[in-house]
Amino acid sequence: MIFLNKLRLRDLREDHDMTLQDVAKVLGTTLQYYQKYESRVRPIPVERLEILADFYGTSTDYILGRTLVRKPYPKK
């Protein structure tokens, strides 16, 4: 379980003109759970972090705030 970078996650969602409910649907979870992920109240499972990275076309490191590079890593 991992706590996400609160601002990055919100920025990605807003950049894609999505609501909290929209992203919750992408993850297959409830609005309440997703709100807790985004506000850092609840850690997110790695599997859901990977779904978000793929959905937004970025890396998990970017979402976690470990890099400023928004592009995903090249696939092998």
C-alpha positions as CSV (number, residue, x, y, z in Angstrom):
1,M,0.0,0.0,0.0
2,I,1.3,3.4,-1.0
3,F,0.3,7.0,-0.3
4,L,0.0,9.0,-3.4
5,N,1.3,12.5,-4.1
6,K,-1.9,14.4,-3.4
7,L,-1.3,17.3,-5.8
8,R,0.0,15.3,-8.7
9,L,-3.0,13.0,-8.6
10,R,-5.5,15.8,-8.5
11,D,-3.6,17.7,-11.3
12,L,-3.7,14.6,-13.5
13,R,-7.4,14.2,-12.9
14,E,-8.1,17.8,-13.6
15,D,-5.9,17.9,-16.7
16,H,-8.1,15.1,-18.1
17,D,-11.3,17.0,-17.1
18,M,-12.4,14.2,-14.9
19,T,-14.4,14.2,-11.7
20,L,-13.5,12.1,-8.6
21,Q,-16.4,9.8,-9.6
22,D,-15.0,9.3,-13.1
23,V,-11.6,8.2,-11.8
24,A,-13.3,6.0,-9.2
25,K,-15.1,4.2,-12.0
26,V,-11.8,3.7,-13.9
27,L,-10.4,2.0,-10.7
28,G,-13.5,0.0,-10.1
29,T,-13.9,1.5,-6.6
30,T,-16.3,3.9,-4.8
31,L,-16.1,7.7,-4.8
32,Q,-15.4,7.6,-1.1
33,Y,-12.4,5.3,-1.5
34,Y,-11.0,7.3,-4.3
35,Q,-11.4,10.5,-2.4
36,K,-9.4,9.0,0.4
37,Y,-6.6,8.0,-2.0
38,E,-6.4,11.4,-3.5
39,S,-6.5,13.2,-0.1
40,R,-3.9,10.8,1.3
41,V,-6.2,9.5,4.1
42,R,-5.9,5.9,2.8
43,P,-3.0,4.2,1.0
44,I,-3.7,2.9,-2.5
45,P,-2.9,-0.7,-3.5
46,V,-0.1,-1.0,-6.1
47,E,-2.5,-2.6,-8.6
48,R,-4.6,0.6,-8.6
49,L,-1.5,2.8,-8.8
50,E,-0.5,0.9,-12.0
51,I,-4.0,1.3,-13.4
52,L,-3.8,5.1,-12.9
53,A,-0.3,5.3,-14.5
54,D,-1.5,3.4,-17.5
55,F,-4.7,5.4,-17.8
56,Y,-2.9,8.8,-17.5
57,G,0.0,7.7,-19.7
58,T,2.6,8.4,-17.1
59,S,4.8,6.5,-14.7
60,T,4.1,5.4,-11.2
61,D,7.2,7.4,-10.2
62,Y,5.6,10.6,-11.6
63,I,2.4,10.0,-9.6
64,L,4.4,9.3,-6.5
65,G,6.4,12.5,-6.9
66,R,9.7,10.7,-7.4
67,T,10.4,12.3,-10.8
68,L,9.4,15.4,-12.6
69,V,9.3,13.5,-16.0
70,R,5.7,13.0,-16.9
71,K,6.3,10.7,-19.9
72,P,6.1,7.0,-19.0
73,Y,9.2,4.8,-19.2
74,P,9.8,3.0,-22.5
75,K,8.4,-0.5,-22.6
76,K,10.8,-3.3,-23.0
